[in-house]
Amino acid sequence: MQIKIENLNKVYRNGNYAIKNLNLEIPNGMFGLLGPNGAGKSTLMRILVTLMKPSGGKVLVNDLDLAKNRREIRAMLGYLPQDFSFFSKLKTYEFLDYTARLAGMKNGASRKTAVDQMLEEVGLFEARDRNANKLSGGMKRRLGIAQALINNPKIIIVDEPTTGLDPEERIRFRNLLSNISTRDVIIILSTHIVGDISSTCNNMALLNKGELAFTGSPEQLIKEAKGNVWLISATETEYMEINEKYPVISTIPTEGGWEVQVVAPEINGYYGKQIEPNLEHAYVHFMENKLNQWSNS
Ligand SMILES: Nc1ncnc2c1ncn2[C@@H]1O[C@H](COP(=O)(O)OP(=O)(O)OP(=O)(O)O)[C@@H](O)[C@H]1O
């Protein structure tokens, strides 16, 4: 599977320019779409799932054109929207059975098998008789992914899937997606949570104000931050100054002061050492430096 996005633009009726000349290739596997609020992630997702037409440009899925082959492409899609909700009166298995019917699975016996298998896969089989609205937040998200997967989609699009989940459920959800990504599918994971991408995605894109700021592997983005992450041993007063001067990633109290992680090319006058960047550092480095440089130029 491959998605090719060419010169994509989206201007909303009120003049908001949500996607600007976007060119992007999305290969098989798990693809992370990262960007701050308002970057254009949801707009791009909505275009990809055919809920919205772009103002200009092209999207190709393998050799199919999204503008001309909407029905064929729809049949390949599974979508978990950010604000996923379901009919409260239905039991968990009833809800999934209903979505399977909507997806065109007409045969009752094979639909039942598919529903049971899917409930098993997302770890909801034991909860199948529970009302869907009584499930925990994490279980609801898993039911959301189950409805997106029920018709064996080739392209799975999940928008901010881990928002509101506790750490354990977040890891579980990521692992579930990772398992599925080993098949011949594309999973696009849109998020502003860097941790969701670092642990699962082989490729990613960084969007900012509707424009592509970076695309490549998370490792490539991390490489760009090398030499720009510091661990400073600071006194209380120094810590206050540092907080004003640099983006602080984390602080740990020590005896008589603080250990402060910052992203900066140099730390004039402070006592510290360089440390290996992770994706969170790299994201902050990129947003602080490159994007500020661009907007100033
Ligand atoms: N229906 C709409 N009408 C007008 N402008 C919109 C509409 N939906 C989104 N926008 C604007 O388009 C831009 C991109 O929004 P979008 O929701 O795609 O970003 P996002 O990256 O998904 O952000 P978030 O994480 O906050 O959902 C923003 O400036 C937003 O205000």
The ligand as a MOL file (V3000), in Angstrom:
LIG
                    3D

  0  0  0     0  0            999 V3000
M  V30 BEGIN CTAB
M  V30 COUNTS 31 33 0 0 0
M  V30 BEGIN ATOM
M  V30 1 N -14.7630 23.5670 9.9270 0
M  V30 2 C -13.8070 24.5030 9.9470 0
M  V30 3 N -14.0450 25.7450 9.4850 0
M  V30 4 C -13.0880 26.6900 9.5020 0
M  V30 5 N -11.8270 26.4990 9.9430 0
M  V30 6 C -11.5300 25.2910 10.4250 0
M  V30 7 C -12.4930 24.2110 10.4400 0
M  V30 8 N -11.9010 23.1040 10.9700 0
M  V30 9 C -10.6310 23.4650 11.2570 0
M  V30 10 N -10.3990 24.7690 10.9270 0
M  V30 11 C -9.1390 25.5240 11.0600 0
M  V30 12 O -8.1770 24.8800 10.2340 0
M  V30 13 C -6.9150 24.8360 10.9030 0
M  V30 14 C -6.4690 23.3800 11.0650 0
M  V30 15 O -7.3580 22.7230 11.9720 0
M  V30 16 P -7.3060 21.1550 12.2900 0
M  V30 17 O -8.4540 20.8330 13.1950 0
M  V30 18 O -7.1880 20.4300 11.0130 0
M  V30 19 O -5.9310 21.0610 13.0660 0
M  V30 20 P -5.3750 19.9050 14.0280 0
M  V30 21 O -3.9300 19.8080 13.7350 0
M  V30 22 O -6.1930 18.6940 13.8570 0
M  V30 23 O -5.5950 20.5090 15.4520 0
M  V30 24 P -6.2600 19.8070 16.7590 0
M  V30 25 O -5.2220 18.9070 17.2810 0
M  V30 26 O -6.5130 21.0040 17.6310 0
M  V30 27 O -7.5230 19.1280 16.2850 0
M  V30 28 C -7.0890 25.5700 12.2160 0
M  V30 29 O -6.6980 26.8960 12.0140 0
M  V30 30 C -8.5720 25.4740 12.4670 0
M  V30 31 O -9.0200 26.5700 13.2140 0
M  V30 END ATOM
M  V30 BEGIN BOND
M  V30 1 1 1 2
M  V30 2 1 2 3
M  V30 3 2 2 7
M  V30 4 2 3 4
M  V30 5 1 4 5
M  V30 6 2 5 6
M  V30 7 1 6 7
M  V30 8 1 6 10
M  V30 9 1 7 8
M  V30 10 2 8 9
M  V30 11 1 9 10
M  V30 12 1 10 11
M  V30 13 1 11 12
M  V30 14 1 11 30
M  V30 15 1 12 13
M  V30 16 1 13 14
M  V30 17 1 13 28
M  V30 18 1 14 15
M  V30 19 1 15 16
M  V30 20 2 16 17
M  V30 21 1 16 18
M  V30 22 1 16 19
M  V30 23 1 19 20
M  V30 24 2 20 21
M  V30 25 1 20 22
M  V30 26 1 20 23
M  V30 27 1 23 24
M  V30 28 2 24 25
M  V30 29 1 24 26
M  V30 30 1 24 27
M  V30 31 1 28 29
M  V30 32 1 28 30
M  V30 33 1 30 31
M  V30 END BOND
M  V30 END CTAB
M  END
